[in-house]
Amino acid sequence: MIRKIVNIDKEKCNGCGLCIDACHEGAIELIDGKAELISDEYCDGLGDCLPECPTGAIEIIERESKAYNEDLVMKKKREANKEDLPCGCPGTAAKTIKRMSSKINVNRKNLQSAESFDNVTSELQQWPVQLKLINTRAPYLKGADLLVAADCTAYAYGNFHKEFIKGRITVIGCPKLDDIAYYEDKITEIIANNNLKSITVVRMEVPCCGGIVAAVKNAMLKSQIIIPYREVVISTDGRIIG
């Protein structure tokens, strides 16, 4: 039969997952980081997901498809309740982490050459951290001090949690291996929608890492919102050099 049904443009989809929450029938899931209509029979064609999409990747079209099947939808919901898992990938669900006094316990017997060692407390305040997986409208971004860090910086600089992550919302990415234009668009959305207090960019000294700085600066220009900005450069031997 010819009927109205959702169509998702994967090129425009940024993987935010807002459409998944908006679709009460569970017709949309994240697959390989992109929203996808998993079955014609789950889609009622009413388009509750349309206004939630920040990139305009979703539209209602008319095409040949199976009829909407409410029985199948209810069966899917019952199965989902049994599994007790959220829609999409459980590992990408946005959540705020409340820090109390939990610490990472380290076996000092294995630290043969350490003169002294304090228990290390994680300062991470939210999940996920990968820029590709961040929901640009996640509640924890509202009014946040944002840390945009190149992947390698946390490994190169020993006191990264205390000096950079503490008190900030953290997003990370690699400007050499990932799509920098995508990063720029994603950061533009974050700036435009969240009234950020400040942005701190931490990059490595290697030339390719400059892409993450350019992405943030271009995002501020695109959004026409200038935010207090700080840039820190880490050397490959783990020192702050800029």
GUMIMI-151515 format. One line per 5 residues: their letters; for each residue x, y, z of N, C-alpha, C. Coordinates in pm, whole numbers, plus 32768, in hexadecimal, padded with zeros to 4 digits. Example, Ala and Ser with C-alpha at 12.3 -4.5 7.8 and 13.67 -1.06 7.14 Angstrom:
2
as) 8527,7DC7,830C,84CE,7E3E,830C,8528,7EB6,830C ~ 8505,7F1F,82C4,8557,7F96,82CA,850A,8003,8313 $
This chain:
242
mirki) 8054,7F88,8000,8000,8000,8000,8058,807D,8000 ~ 8023,80E9,7FC6,8067,816A,7FC8,8037,81B7,8043 ~ 8095,81E0,8097,806E,822C,810E,80E0,8288,813B ~ 80C0,82DF,819A,8124,8339,81D1,817D,82ED,8233 ~ 8200,8309,822A,825F,82C3,827F,82DD,8319,8291 $
vnidk) 8324,8302,82FC,839E,834F,8319,840F,8327,82BB ~ 845A,838B,8290,84D4,8373,8241,8547,83BF,8284 ~ 85B7,837A,829B,862A,83B5,82E2,86A0,83C1,8283 ~ 86D5,843A,8278,874C,8453,8226,87C6,843E,827E ~ 880D,83D0,8268,8880,83AE,82BD,88F2,8411,82AF $
ekcng) 88FA,8454,823D,8964,84B7,8229,8952,852F,8286 ~ 88D3,8550,82A3,88B6,85C1,82FA,88B2,859A,838E ~ 889C,851B,83AA,888D,84EC,8434,8910,84FB,8480 ~ 890A,8536,84F9,8982,8546,854B,8989,84E3,85BF ~ 8928,8487,85C4,892B,841F,862A,8905,844D,86B5 $
cglci) 88BD,84BE,86C1,889C,84F4,8746,883A,849C,8792 ~ 87E3,8453,874A,8785,83F8,878B,8704,8438,87BC ~ 86EF,84BA,87A1,8674,84FB,87D0,85F7,84C0,8790 ~ 8603,8495,8713,8590,845A,86CE,8567,83D6,870D ~ 85C6,838F,8746,85A9,830E,8785,854C,8321,87FC $
dache) 856B,8387,884F,8515,83A3,88C2,848C,83D6,8898 ~ 8487,841E,8826,8408,8459,87F9,83AB,83F2,87BA ~ 83E4,8385,8786,8393,8320,8742,835A,82BE,87A9 ~ 82DA,82CD,87C6,8299,827A,882C,8288,81EA,8800 ~ 8292,81D2,877E,8281,814A,874B,8302,80FA,8747 $
gaiel) 8373,813C,8762,83F3,80F6,875F,841E,80CF,86D4 ~ 83F8,8121,8671,8415,80FF,85E6,84A2,8126,85BB ~ 84E5,8176,860E,8569,81A9,85EA,85D1,8179,864F ~ 8644,814F,861C,86B4,8129,8671,8735,8162,8637 ~ 879B,816F,868D,881E,8198,865F,886A,811D,8630 $
idgka) 8895,811E,85B3,88E3,80B0,8579,8961,80ED,853B ~ 89D4,80C4,856E,8A54,80FB,8541,8A57,8193,854D ~ 8A1B,81C6,85BB,8A1F,8255,85D6,89BC,82A9,8589 ~ 8961,8269,853D,88FE,82B2,84EF,8871,827E,850E ~ 8810,82DB,850E,8785,82B2,8524,8752,8265,84AB $
elisd) 8706,81FC,84C5,86D4,81A9,8457,8649,8174,8479 ~ 85F0,8179,8417,856A,813E,8426,857A,80A7,841E ~ 855D,8061,848A,857A,7FD2,848E,850D,7F7B,8451 ~ 8494,7FB2,8446,8427,7F65,8408,83B7,7FC3,83DF ~ 8387,7FB5,8365,8315,8004,8337,829C,7FEF,8390 $
eycdg) 828C,7F75,83C2,8216,7F52,8410,8212,7F96,8498 ~ 8285,7FCA,84C6,828A,8011,8546,8269,80A6,8537 ~ 826D,80DA,84BE,825B,816A,84A7,81CB,818B,8485 ~ 818D,81E2,84D6,8102,8208,84BD,80F6,827D,845B ~ 8168,82BA,8436,8167,8326,83D4,8138,83AC,8408 $
lgdcl) 8125,83BA,848B,80F4,8438,84C2,8165,849F,84D3 ~ 81E0,8471,84DA,8252,84CC,84DB,8271,8511,855E ~ 8259,84CE,85D0,827D,850B,8651,8313,8527,865B ~ 8361,84DF,860D,83F2,84EE,8612,8425,8568,85C6 ~ 83D5,859D,8569,8404,860A,8511,8434,8685,855C $
pecpt) 83E4,86BE,85B7,840E,873B,85F8,8486,872C,8654 ~ 84A6,86B0,867A,8517,869B,86D5,859C,8698,868D ~ 859D,8681,860B,861A,8673,85C0,865C,86FB,85AB ~ 86D6,870F,85E1,8717,8792,85D4,8757,87AB,854C ~ 8762,8743,84F9,87A7,8754,8478,874B,874A,83FF $
gaiei) 86CA,8732,8417,866D,8725,83A7,867F,86A5,8358 ~ 86AF,863C,839C,86CB,85BE,8357,864E,8569,8342 ~ 85DF,858E,8382,8566,853B,837D,84F7,8584,8331 ~ 84B3,853A,82DC,8440,8571,8294,83D6,8504,8287 ~ 835D,852D,826A,82F1,84D0,824E,82DE,84C8,81B7 $
ieres) 82E3,8451,8182,82CF,843D,80F2,825D,83D9,80DD ~ 8233,83CC,8063,81D1,8365,803E,8217,82FF,7FE5 ~ 820D,8281,800D,8249,8216,7FBE,8203,8192,7FDC ~ 8225,812E,7F8D,81F0,80A8,7FA3,822B,8070,8024 ~ 81D6,8045,807E,8207,800B,80FC,8199,7FB6,813C $
kayne) 81C3,7F65,819B,8161,7F17,81E7,8113,7F74,8243 ~ 809B,7F4A,8265,8046,7F9B,82BD,8080,7F9E,834A ~ 8062,800A,8392,8089,8015,841E,8047,7FA4,846D ~ 8095,7F5F,84C1,8064,7EEA,850A,8073,7F03,85A0 ~ 8005,7F2D,85DE,8009,7F4E,866C,8028,7ED4,86C3 $
dlvmk) 7FFB,7E60,8699,8016,7DE6,86E7,80AC,7DCA,86EE ~ 80F0,7DDC,867D,8181,7DC7,867C,81C9,7E2E,86D5 ~ 8196,7EA9,86D2,81D1,7F13,8724,81C5,7EF0,87B8 ~ 814F,7EC4,87E2,8139,7EA1,886D,818E,7E28,8896 ~ 819D,7DCA,883B,81F0,7D55,8858,8282,7D80,886C $
kkrea) 82B0,7DDB,8818,833A,7E0D,8823,834F,7E55,88A8 ~ 82EA,7EA4,88D1,82F5,7EED,8950,82FA,7E8D,89C6 ~ 82AB,7E22,89C0,82AC,7DC1,8A2D,8334,7D7D,8A36 ~ 836D,7D5B,89C4,83F1,7D1C,89C3,845C,7D7B,89F6 ~ 844F,7DFB,89D1,84B1,7E5E,89FD,84AA,7E71,8A94 $
nkedl) 8432,7E6D,8ACB,8422,7E7C,8B5C,8460,7E07,8BA7 ~ 8458,7D90,8B6C,8496,7D1B,8BAA,852D,7D2A,8BAD ~ 8565,7D61,8B3F,85F6,7D72,8B37,8626,7DE7,8B8D ~ 85C8,7E47,8BA9,85E9,7EBA,8BFC,865E,7F0A,8BC4 ~ 8660,7F1D,8B40,86C9,7F6A,8AFF,868C,7FE3,8AB9 $
pcgcp) 86D2,8056,8AB6,869E,80CA,8A6D,86A9,80B6,89D8 ~ 8660,8109,898B,8668,8101,88FA,86F4,8126,88CD ~ 871C,80F1,885B,87A1,810F,8827,880B,80C4,8875 ~ 8886,80F1,886A,88F7,80B2,88AE,88FA,80DD,8941 ~ 88F7,807F,899F,88F9,80A3,8A2D,8973,80F5,8A53 $
gtaak) 89E3,80DC,8A0F,8A5E,8121,8A30,8A61,81B3,8A08 ~ 8A01,81DF,89B6,8A00,826B,898A,8995,82BD,89D1 ~ 894D,8281,8A2E,88E4,82CA,8A76,8922,833B,8AC8 ~ 88EC,83B5,8ABA,8922,8428,8B02,8904,841A,8B97 ~ 8969,8432,8BEA,8952,842F,8C7A,89B5,848A,8CC2 $
tikrm) 8986,84C2,8D32,89DB,8515,8D86,8A14,84BE,8DF5 ~ 8A94,84D1,8E12,8AD7,8482,8E79,8AE9,84D9,8EF4 ~ 8AAE,84B2,8F65,8ABC,84FB,8FE1,8B33,84C5,902F ~ 8B91,851D,904E,8C0A,84F5,9092,8BFA,8502,912A ~ 8C13,8496,9172,8C13,849B,9203,8CA4,848D,9232 $
sskin) 8CC3,8418,9267,8D4C,8403,9297,8D88,8383,925D ~ 8D4D,8353,91ED,8D7F,82D9,91B0,8E09,82EF,9176 ~ 8E62,828F,918A,8EEB,829B,915B,8F16,821C,9115 ~ 8F7C,822C,90C0,8FB5,81BA,907C,9020,817F,90D7 ~ 900E,8106,9105,9070,80C8,915C,90DE,8086,910B $
vnrkn) 9157,80A5,912E,91CA,8071,90E7,921A,8019,9145 ~ 9243,7FA5,9116,9295,7F49,9165,9323,7F7E,916B ~ 934B,7FB4,91DD,93CF,7FF1,91E8,9441,7F8C,91DD ~ 9422,7F0C,91F2,948A,7EA7,91E6,94C0,7EA0,9158 ~ 946C,7ECA,90F8,9496,7EC6,906D,94E0,7F44,9042 $
lqsae) 94E8,7FA6,909D,952D,8023,907C,95BA,801E,90B5 ~ 9615,7FE2,906D,9699,7FC5,90A1,96EE,8042,90B3 ~ 96E0,80A6,9059,973A,8118,905C,96F9,8199,908B ~ 9678,8194,90AF,9633,820F,90D6,965D,823A,9162 ~ 9685,82BA,9172,96AA,82ED,91F5,962E,8308,924A $
sfdnv) 95C4,833A,920A,9546,8351,9251,94D4,8347,91EE ~ 945F,8323,9220,93EC,8313,91C7,936C,832B,9213 ~ 931D,838B,91E5,929A,83A6,9221,922F,835E,91D1 ~ 91C2,8338,9216,9150,8300,91CD,9120,8366,9167 ~ 9105,8338,90EF,90DE,8391,9082,9047,8392,9075 $
tselq) 900B,8408,9080,8F7A,8415,9072,8F59,8444,8FE5 ~ 8EFF,83FE,8FA2,8ED2,842B,8F1E,8E7F,84A9,8F2D ~ 8E91,8506,8ED2,8E46,8584,8ED4,8DDE,858B,8E64 ~ 8DCD,851D,8E1A,8D6E,851C,8DAB,8CE0,8532,8DDD ~ 8C97,858E,8D9D,8C12,85B3,8DCC,8BA2,8581,8D74 $
qwpvq) 8BC0,8544,8D01,8B54,8519,8CA8,8B82,84A7,8C4E ~ 8B23,8468,8C0D,8B3D,8401,8BA9,8AD5,8410,8B3A ~ 8AFA,83FC,8ABA,8B7D,83D7,8A85,8BDB,844F,8A7C ~ 8C58,8436,8A51,8CB8,84A2,8A40,8CE2,84B5,89AF ~ 8CD6,844D,895E,8CFB,8459,88D1,8C9F,84BF,888C $
lklin) 8CDC,8520,8848,8C8E,858A,8807,8C28,8551,87A4 ~ 8C4A,84E3,8762,8BEE,84A5,8703,8B6F,8473,8747 ~ 8B78,8451,87C6,8B07,8415,880D,8ABA,8478,8864 ~ 8AEE,84EF,8873,8AAE,8552,88CB,8A28,8580,8891 ~ 89C3,8581,88E5,8943,85BE,88C3,8951,8654,88D9 $
trapy) 8946,86A3,8870,8961,8733,8879,88FE,877E,88D0 ~ 8891,873B,88F7,882E,8779,894F,8823,8731,89D5 ~ 888A,86E6,89F8,888A,86A0,8A78,8883,8704,8AEB ~ 8839,86E5,8B54,8826,8744,8BC3,88A9,8773,8C02 ~ 890E,871C,8C07,898A,8743,8C4A,89D9,87AE,8BFF $
lkgad) 89B4,87C9,8B81,89F9,8832,8B34,89C6,88BE,8B53 ~ 8950,88C9,8B8D,8914,894C,8BA6,8969,899D,8C07 ~ 8998,8A11,8BD8,89E6,8A69,8C2E,8A6B,8A30,8C5B ~ 8AA1,89D2,8C11,8B19,898B,8C3B,8B9A,89D4,8C17 ~ 8C03,89B6,8C63,8C8B,89D4,8C3A,8CB8,895A,8BE9 $
llvaa) 8CD1,896D,8B69,8CEA,88FD,8B0E,8D7F,88E8,8AF8 ~ 8DAA,886A,8B05,8E32,8843,8AE2,8E2E,87F5,8A60 ~ 8E76,8826,89FB,8E84,87E0,897C,8F15,87B0,8974 ~ 8F2A,872E,897D,8FB2,86F9,8988,8FD1,8698,8917 ~ 9048,86A3,88DF,9078,8640,8880,908F,85BD,88CB $
dctay) 9072,854D,888A,9076,84CB,88CB,90F6,84B1,891B ~ 9168,84D2,88E1,91E9,84AC,891C,920E,84FC,8998 ~ 91CF,856E,89AE,91FC,85C8,8A19,91F0,8589,8AA4 ~ 9184,853E,8ABA,9171,8502,8B3F,91D8,8496,8B5C ~ 9210,845A,8AF3,9278,83F5,8B05,9302,8435,8B14 $
aygnf) 9315,84A7,8AD4,9398,84E8,8AD8,93AE,8538,8B59 ~ 9343,8573,8B8E,9350,85CA,8C03,931B,8584,8C80 ~ 9371,8570,8CE1,9351,851D,8D55,92E2,854F,8DAE ~ 92D8,85D2,8DBF,9276,8609,8E1D,91FB,8640,8DD5 ~ 91D5,85FD,8D69,916C,8630,8D11,90E6,8640,8D58 $
hkefi) 90BF,85DE,8DA8,903D,85E4,8DEC,9034,865E,8E48 ~ 909A,8672,8E9A,9095,86DE,8EFC,909E,8768,8EBC ~ 90F1,8775,8E55,910A,87F9,8E1C,90A8,881F,8DAD ~ 906E,87BC,8D69,901B,87DE,8CF5,8F8C,87A9,8CFD ~ 8F79,872C,8D23,8EF1,86F4,8D27,8EA0,8728,8D9C $
kgrit) 8EE0,873E,8E0C,8E9A,8769,8E85,8E48,87E8,8E6E ~ 8DC8,87E1,8E8B,8D70,8854,8E7E,8D41,8871,8DF2 ~ 8D64,8819,8D93,8D3E,8831,8D08,8CF3,87B9,8CCE ~ 8CA8,87D4,8C64,8C6E,8769,8C13,8CD3,874B,8BA5 ~ 8CF3,86CC,8B92,8D62,86A4,8B3C,8D33,8663,8ABB $
vigcp) 8D67,8693,8A4A,8D54,864E,89CA,8DDC,863A,898A ~ 8DF0,85C7,894A,8E72,85A8,8911,8E65,8579,8880 ~ 8ED2,8587,8835,8ED5,8558,87AC,8F61,8563,8773 ~ 8F77,8522,8702,8FF9,8527,86C0,8FEC,856E,863A ~ 9027,85E5,862C,9019,8630,85AF,9062,85F1,8539 $
klddi) 90BD,8597,8555,9106,8556,84E7,90B8,84E0,84AE ~ 907A,8492,8505,9037,8417,84D9,8FA3,842A,84BA ~ 8F66,8493,84F1,8ED6,84A6,84E1,8EB7,8517,847D ~ 8E38,8529,8462,8E08,858F,8403,8E00,8616,844B ~ 8E5F,866F,842E,8E65,86EE,8475,8DEF,8748,8452 $
ayyed) 8DBB,873D,83DA,8D45,878D,83B4,8CCC,8763,8408 ~ 8CC3,86E1,8422,8C56,86B0,8478,8C66,86E7,8505 ~ 8CE2,86E7,8537,8CFC,871F,85BC,8CD0,87B1,85C2 ~ 8CF2,87FB,855B,8CD1,8889,8557,8C3A,889D,855F ~ 8BF0,884E,8513,8B5D,885A,8514,8B25,8832,859C $
kitei) 8B5C,87CA,85D7,8B29,8799,8658,8B44,8800,86C6 ~ 8BBB,8839,86C6,8BDC,889E,872B,8B88,891B,8716 ~ 8B6C,893D,8699,8B15,89AF,867C,8A8C,899B,86BC ~ 8A56,8923,86B0,89D4,8904,86EE,89DB,890F,8785 ~ 8A48,88DD,87C0,8A57,88E3,8852,8A5A,8974,8880 $
iannn) 8AA7,89C8,883B,8AB1,8A55,8860,8A2A,8A9C,884F ~ 89E8,8A82,87E1,896A,8AC8,87C1,88FA,8AA6,8822 ~ 88FC,8A2E,885B,8888,89FF,88A8,8899,89FF,893F ~ 8910,8A23,8973,8927,8A06,8A01,895B,8A78,8A58 ~ 8969,8AF0,8A23,8991,8B62,8A76,8A0D,8B40,8ACB $
lksit) 8A75,8B11,8A89,8AEF,8AE5,8AD0,8B31,8B5A,8B19 ~ 8B70,8B3B,8B8C,8BB7,8BA1,8BD8,8C43,8BB9,8BA0 ~ 8C84,8B4B,8B76,8D0C,8B57,8B43,8D2F,8ADA,8AF3 ~ 8D99,8AE7,8AA1,8DCE,8A74,8A59,8E65,8A6E,8A6F ~ 8E94,89F9,8A98,8F24,89E0,8AA3,8F48,8974,8A3E $
vvrme) 8FA8,8991,89E8,8FD6,8930,8985,9061,8900,89AF ~ 9071,887D,89B9,90F4,8844,89D8,911F,87ED,8962 ~ 9194,880F,892A,91C5,87C9,88B3,9256,879E,88C9 ~ 9283,8743,8874,930F,871D,8875,9360,877F,881F ~ 93E3,877E,882F,9439,87D9,87E4,9447,87B4,8751 $
vpccg) 9424,873A,872C,9437,870D,86A2,93DC,875D,8645 ~ 940B,877C,85CC,93C0,87D4,8571,9332,87A6,8552 ~ 931E,8724,8542,929A,86F3,851D,9231,8711,8587 ~ 925E,872A,8602,9200,8742,866F,91C3,87CD,8668 ~ 91FB,8823,8613,91C3,88A9,8605,9136,88AA,85CF $
givaa) 910D,883C,8592,9087,8835,8559,901A,8844,85C1 ~ 9033,8815,863A,8FCB,881E,86A1,8FBA,88AE,86D0 ~ 9027,88FB,86CD,9020,898A,86ED,8FD0,89D4,8683 ~ 8FF0,89B7,8605,8FA8,89F7,8597,8F13,89D8,859B ~ 8EF2,895B,85BE,8E65,8933,85C3,8E18,8985,862A $
vknam) 8E54,899A,869F,8E12,89E7,8708,8E04,8A7A,86E1 ~ 8E70,8AB4,86AC,8E6B,8B42,8687,8E08,8B5A,8615 ~ 8E07,8B01,85B3,8DA7,8B0E,8546,8D18,8AFC,8576 ~ 8D05,8AA3,85D8,8C80,8A8C,8610,8C4C,8B0A,8655 ~ 8CA4,8B51,869C,8C7A,8BCE,86DB,8C53,8C36,8672 $
lksqi) 8C9D,8C3A,8604,8C7D,8C98,8599,8BF8,8C74,8557 ~ 8BE3,8BF2,853E,8B66,8BC6,84FE,8AED,8BE3,8556 ~ 8AFC,8BCA,85D6,8A8C,8BDF,8632,8A79,8C71,8656 ~ 8AE0,8CC2,8635,8ADE,8D52,8656,8AD1,8D68,86EC ~ 8B0E,8D0D,8736,8B11,8D17,87C8,8BA2,8D0D,87F5 $
iipyr) 8BD6,8D75,882F,8C60,8D74,885E,8C60,8D57,88F4 ~ 8CAA,8CEF,8919,8CAD,8CBD,89A2,8D3B,8CCA,89D8 ~ 8D4B,8CE9,8A5A,8DD2,8CEB,8A94,8E1F,8C6B,8A71 ~ 8E95,8C7D,8A38,8EDC,8C0F,89F7,8F6A,8C05,8A2D ~ 8F95,8B88,8A42,901E,8B6E,8A6E,9055,8AF9,8A1F $
evvis) 90D2,8B03,89F8,9112,8A98,89AB,9191,8A6B,89F2 ~ 91A1,89E7,8A02,9216,89AE,8A45,9258,8949,89E8 ~ 92DD,8950,89E0,9327,88F4,898A,937D,8898,89E2 ~ 9373,8816,89C8,93BE,87B1,8A13,942D,8779,89BA ~ 94A4,876E,89F1,9513,8734,89A4,9508,869C,89A2 $
tdgri) 954F,865D,8946,954A,85CB,893C,958D,8587,89B2 ~ 95DB,85D3,8A00,9616,8598,8A79,95CA,85C2,8AF7 ~ 9551,85F8,8AE3,94F6,860D,8B54,9502,868F,8B9F ~ 952F,86FB,8B5E,953A,877E,8B9F,94D9,87E1,8B60 ~ 94AE,8843,8BAE,9460,88B2,8B77,94C2,8915,8B3B $
ig) 94B6,892D,8ABA,9516,8986,8A77,94D3,89FF,8A35 ~ 9452,8A0B,8A45,940E,8A7D,8A0A,937E,8A87,8A37 $
